[in-house]
Amino acid sequence: MELKGIHVPLITPFAADGSVALDALEKLAYEVLDAGAAGLVALGTTGEPAALSAEERDAVVEVTAAACAARGAQLTVGASGGDTRAVGEALVALGARVPQAAALVTTPAFVRAGEAGTVAHFRALAASSPLPLVVYHIPYRTGQQLSPAALRELAAIEGVVGVKYATGGLDQTAAELFADTPAGFAVLTGEDAFLSPMLAIGAAGGILASAHLATARFVELYEAWRAGDVERARELGHRLTALALSAFTAPNPTVTKGVLHAQGRIPTPDVRLPLLPAGAAEVEAALALASGLDH
């Protein structure tokens, strides 16, 4: 499996009665894929998976898997937890349902297992998982930092194909990792505002919530860096950075949902507690930036 390009971690739209709006989810999935996204991520953080029932999560996977199959795109599904055994069982069940998918798995959150424990966690998961694994490295949520050496240990595990790298920016660990990236190991940024510089130094792509709002432009940025069109990449990168920063002025995915609703693409801007909807000012600012990218 070669992970590259722009992947959109889909929001979960809700209908006015509070149920999951599966028709809107399907429409949104096709919209971003037809705009050039290389793949979808179902049940990532942006999809509010912790607030969904098991039946709702299954329905989300079914809809996104069908869209990816129809468009020949890559499906990645979030599957995380602090109990290695339970995550392993979830991966086996997921593989039986969507055998062509990859699994996005966070480092064990809250328990702070240490680097050795984290590597052992992924080694155990990879040994039994029918799906290739993408490590989700997001220490400001999990509480677990990983050094370049630990990331290279993870990359050496058979069945681990990449990392969603979301450490808050472009840091020294990223610089060291790109200076000697393991063969066959895709580094995808999860920091929307840092997509352009990460692509410039060698990232394979990104998993980006704000790419809902201007999918074709994010794809254009990816392709500009790949083609070596530095002038175009810089100009577009600055504009997309402004959009990305605006999309995170309130907790993710509240601003993105607000903009999608204002655009008429989802039925409500609703989120489930403990999230609250974004304010009008935040939504209007992001909407204006997204609209400006059409010109």
C-alpha positions as CSV (number, residue, x, y, z in Angstrom):
1,M,0.0,0.0,0.0
2,E,1.3,3.4,-1.0
3,L,-0.3,6.2,1.0
4,K,0.0,9.6,-0.6
5,G,-2.0,12.7,-1.5
6,I,-4.8,14.5,0.3
7,H,-7.1,12.4,2.6
8,V,-10.2,13.9,4.1
9,P,-11.2,12.7,7.6
10,L,-15.0,13.0,7.1
11,I,-17.2,14.8,9.6
12,T,-20.3,12.9,10.7
13,P,-23.3,15.1,9.7
14,F,-26.4,15.0,11.9
15,A,-30.0,15.5,10.9
16,A,-32.4,17.9,12.7
17,D,-33.6,15.1,14.8
18,G,-30.1,14.3,16.0
19,S,-29.6,11.1,14.0
20,V,-26.7,10.5,11.7
21,A,-27.5,12.0,8.2
22,L,-26.2,9.1,6.1
23,D,-27.4,10.6,2.9
24,A,-25.5,13.8,3.5
25,L,-22.4,11.7,4.5
26,E,-22.6,9.8,1.2
27,K,-23.0,13.0,-0.8
28,L,-20.1,14.6,1.0
29,A,-17.9,11.6,0.5
30,Y,-18.4,11.7,-3.3
31,E,-17.9,15.5,-3.4
32,V,-14.4,15.4,-1.9
33,L,-13.4,12.3,-3.8
34,D,-14.6,13.8,-7.1
35,A,-12.6,17.0,-6.2
36,G,-9.4,14.9,-6.2
37,A,-9.0,13.5,-2.7
38,A,-6.9,10.4,-2.7
39,G,-8.9,8.8,0.1
40,L,-11.3,9.2,3.0
41,V,-10.8,8.6,6.7
42,A,-13.8,7.3,8.6
43,L,-14.1,7.6,12.3
44,G,-11.2,9.9,12.7
45,T,-11.2,12.5,15.5
46,T,-13.1,14.9,13.1
47,G,-15.9,12.3,12.8
48,E,-16.7,12.4,16.5
49,P,-16.5,8.6,16.8
50,A,-16.6,8.7,20.6
51,A,-20.0,10.3,20.4
52,L,-21.4,7.7,18.0
53,S,-23.1,4.4,18.9
54,A,-21.6,1.1,17.6
55,E,-24.4,0.9,15.1
56,E,-23.8,4.5,13.9
57,R,-20.1,3.8,13.6
58,D,-20.8,0.7,11.5
59,A,-23.1,2.7,9.2
60,V,-20.5,5.4,8.7
61,V,-17.9,2.8,7.7
62,E,-20.4,1.2,5.3
63,V,-21.1,4.5,3.5
64,T,-17.5,5.6,3.2
65,A,-16.3,2.2,2.1
66,A,-18.9,2.1,-0.7
67,A,-17.8,5.6,-1.9
68,C,-14.1,4.7,-1.9
69,A,-14.8,1.4,-3.7
70,A,-16.9,3.3,-6.3
71,R,-14.1,5.8,-6.9
72,G,-11.1,3.6,-6.5
73,A,-9.9,5.6,-3.5
74,Q,-8.2,4.6,-0.3
75,L,-10.4,4.1,2.8
76,T,-8.8,4.4,6.2
77,V,-10.7,3.8,9.4
78,G,-10.0,5.0,12.9
79,A,-9.5,2.2,15.5
80,S,-8.0,3.3,18.8
81,G,-7.9,2.6,22.5
82,G,-5.8,2.1,25.5
83,D,-6.2,-1.7,25.7
84,T,-4.0,-3.5,23.2
85,R,-6.2,-6.6,23.3
86,A,-9.4,-4.7,22.7
87,V,-7.9,-2.7,19.8
88,G,-6.6,-5.9,18.3
89,E,-10.0,-7.5,18.4
90,A,-11.5,-4.4,16.8
91,L,-9.0,-4.5,14.0
92,V,-9.8,-8.2,13.3
93,A,-13.5,-7.3,13.1
94,L,-12.9,-4.3,10.9
95,G,-10.8,-6.3,8.5
96,A,-13.6,-8.8,8.1
97,R,-15.9,-5.9,7.1
98,V,-13.6,-3.7,4.9
99,P,-10.6,-5.9,3.9
100,Q,-9.3,-3.2,1.5
101,A,-9.0,-0.5,4.2
102,A,-6.2,0.7,6.3
103,A,-6.5,1.4,10.0
104,L,-5.6,4.7,11.7
105,V,-4.5,3.8,15.2
106,T,-3.5,6.4,17.8
107,T,-0.7,5.7,20.2
108,P,-2.4,4.5,23.5
109,A,-3.9,7.6,25.0
110,F,-3.8,8.7,28.6
111,V,-1.9,5.7,29.9
112,R,1.5,7.1,28.7
113,A,2.9,3.7,28.1
114,G,6.4,5.1,27.2
115,E,8.1,4.6,23.9
116,A,8.9,0.9,24.5
117,G,5.4,0.2,25.5
118,T,4.0,2.0,22.5
119,V,6.2,0.1,20.1
120,A,5.2,-3.2,21.7
121,H,1.6,-2.1,21.4
122,F,1.9,-1.7,17.6
123,R,4.0,-4.8,17.2
124,A,1.3,-6.8,18.9
125,L,-1.5,-5.2,16.8
126,A,0.4,-5.7,13.5
127,A,1.0,-9.4,14.3
128,S,-2.8,-10.1,14.3
129,S,-4.3,-7.2,12.2
130,P,-5.6,-8.1,8.7
131,L,-5.3,-4.4,7.8
132,P,-2.2,-2.3,7.4
133,L,-1.7,0.2,10.2
134,V,-1.1,3.9,10.1
135,V,0.2,5.2,13.4
136,Y,-1.6,8.3,14.6
137,H,1.0,10.4,16.5
138,I,-0.7,13.3,18.2
139,P,1.0,13.8,21.6
140,Y,-1.1,16.8,22.7
141,R,-4.1,14.5,22.8
142,T,-2.5,11.2,23.9
143,G,0.2,12.4,26.3
144,Q,2.8,10.2,24.6
145,Q,5.8,11.7,22.8
146,L,7.8,9.7,20.3
147,S,11.4,10.2,19.3
148,P,12.8,9.7,15.8
149,A,14.2,6.5,17.0
150,A,10.9,5.2,18.2
151,L,9.2,6.2,14.9
152,R,11.8,4.3,13.0
153,E,11.2,1.3,15.2
154,L,7.5,1.6,14.4
155,A,8.3,1.9,10.7
156,A,10.3,-1.3,10.8
157,I,7.3,-3.3,12.0
158,E,5.8,-5.4,9.1
159,G,2.3,-4.1,8.5
160,V,2.9,-0.5,9.7
161,V,2.8,1.6,6.5
162,G,2.9,5.1,7.7
163,V,2.2,7.8,10.3
164,K,-0.2,10.6,10.6
165,Y,2.1,13.2,12.1
166,A,0.3,15.8,14.3
167,T,2.6,17.2,16.9
168,G,1.5,20.8,16.6
169,G,3.9,22.0,13.9
170,L,7.1,21.3,12.0
171,D,9.4,20.2,14.8
172,Q,12.9,18.8,15.2
173,T,11.6,15.2,15.3
174,A,10.0,15.7,11.9
175,A,13.2,17.2,10.5
176,E,15.2,14.2,11.7
177,L,12.6,11.8,10.3
178,F,12.6,13.4,6.9
179,A,16.4,13.5,6.9
180,D,16.3,9.7,6.7
181,T,12.8,8.5,6.1
182,P,12.4,4.7,6.2
183,A,11.7,3.2,2.8
184,G,8.0,2.3,2.4
185,F,6.9,4.4,5.3
186,A,4.5,7.3,4.5
187,V,4.6,10.4,6.6
188,L,1.3,12.2,6.3
189,T,0.8,15.5,8.2
190,G,-2.2,15.9,10.4
191,E,-1.5,19.6,11.0
192,D,-3.6,21.4,8.4
193,A,-1.7,24.7,8.7
194,F,1.6,23.0,8.2
195,L,0.7,21.1,5.0
196,S,2.7,23.3,2.7
197,P,6.0,23.2,4.6
198,M,5.6,19.5,5.3
199,L,5.1,18.8,1.6
200,A,8.1,21.0,0.8
201,I,10.4,18.8,2.9
202,G,9.0,15.5,1.8
203,A,5.7,14.6,3.4
204,A,3.7,12.1,1.3
205,G,0.5,14.1,1.8
206,G,-1.9,14.9,4.6
207,I,-5.0,13.9,6.5
208,L,-6.7,17.3,6.9
209,A,-10.1,18.3,8.3
210,S,-10.0,21.7,6.5
211,A,-9.7,19.9,3.2
212,H,-13.5,19.5,3.4
213,L,-13.8,23.2,2.6
214,A,-11.5,23.5,-0.5
215,T,-10.6,19.9,-1.5
216,A,-9.5,20.8,-5.0
217,R,-7.2,23.5,-3.8
218,F,-5.5,21.3,-1.3
219,V,-5.0,18.7,-4.0
220,E,-3.6,21.5,-6.3
221,L,-1.1,22.4,-3.5
222,Y,0.0,18.8,-3.2
223,E,0.4,18.5,-6.9
224,A,2.3,21.8,-7.1
225,W,4.9,20.7,-4.6
226,R,5.2,17.3,-6.3
227,A,5.8,19.0,-9.7
228,G,8.4,21.4,-8.2
229,D,6.2,24.5,-9.0
230,V,7.5,26.4,-6.0
231,E,6.0,29.8,-6.9
232,R,2.5,28.3,-7.2
233,A,2.9,26.1,-4.2
234,R,4.0,29.0,-2.0
235,E,1.2,31.4,-3.1
236,L,-1.5,28.7,-2.7
237,G,0.0,27.4,0.5
238,H,-0.3,30.8,2.2
239,R,-4.0,31.0,1.3
240,L,-4.7,27.5,2.5
241,T,-2.8,28.1,5.7
242,A,-5.1,31.0,6.5
243,L,-8.1,28.8,5.8
244,A,-6.7,26.0,8.0
245,L,-6.0,28.3,10.9
246,S,-9.5,29.7,10.6
247,A,-11.0,26.2,10.6
248,F,-9.4,25.6,14.0
249,T,-10.5,28.7,15.9
250,A,-13.0,26.6,17.8
251,P,-12.7,22.9,18.7
252,N,-12.6,20.6,15.6
253,P,-14.9,19.9,13.7
254,T,-17.2,22.7,14.8
255,V,-16.1,25.4,12.4
256,T,-15.8,23.0,9.5
257,K,-19.4,21.8,10.2
258,G,-20.6,25.3,10.4
259,V,-19.1,26.2,7.0
260,L,-20.4,23.0,5.4
261,H,-23.9,23.8,6.7
262,A,-23.6,27.4,5.5
263,Q,-22.7,26.1,2.1
264,G,-25.8,23.9,2.1
265,R,-23.7,20.7,2.0
266,I,-25.0,19.2,5.3
267,P,-28.4,19.6,7.0
268,T,-27.2,21.1,10.3
269,P,-24.0,22.3,11.9
270,D,-24.7,20.2,14.9
271,V,-22.1,18.4,17.0
272,R,-22.7,16.1,20.0
273,L,-21.7,17.0,23.6
274,P,-19.2,17.6,25.0
275,L,-18.6,19.7,21.8
276,L,-20.7,22.8,21.3
277,P,-21.3,24.5,17.9
278,A,-18.8,27.1,16.7
279,G,-19.8,30.8,17.0
280,A,-21.1,32.8,14.0
281,A,-18.0,34.9,13.8
282,E,-15.7,31.9,13.5
283,V,-17.9,30.2,10.9
284,E,-18.3,33.4,8.9
285,A,-14.5,34.1,8.8
286,A,-13.7,30.5,7.6
287,L,-16.6,30.7,5.1
288,A,-15.2,33.9,3.6
289,L,-11.8,32.4,3.2
290,A,-13.1,29.2,1.6
291,S,-15.2,31.3,-0.8
292,G,-12.2,33.4,-1.7
293,L,-10.3,30.3,-2.9
294,D,-12.8,29.8,-5.7
295,H,-11.5,32.9,-7.4
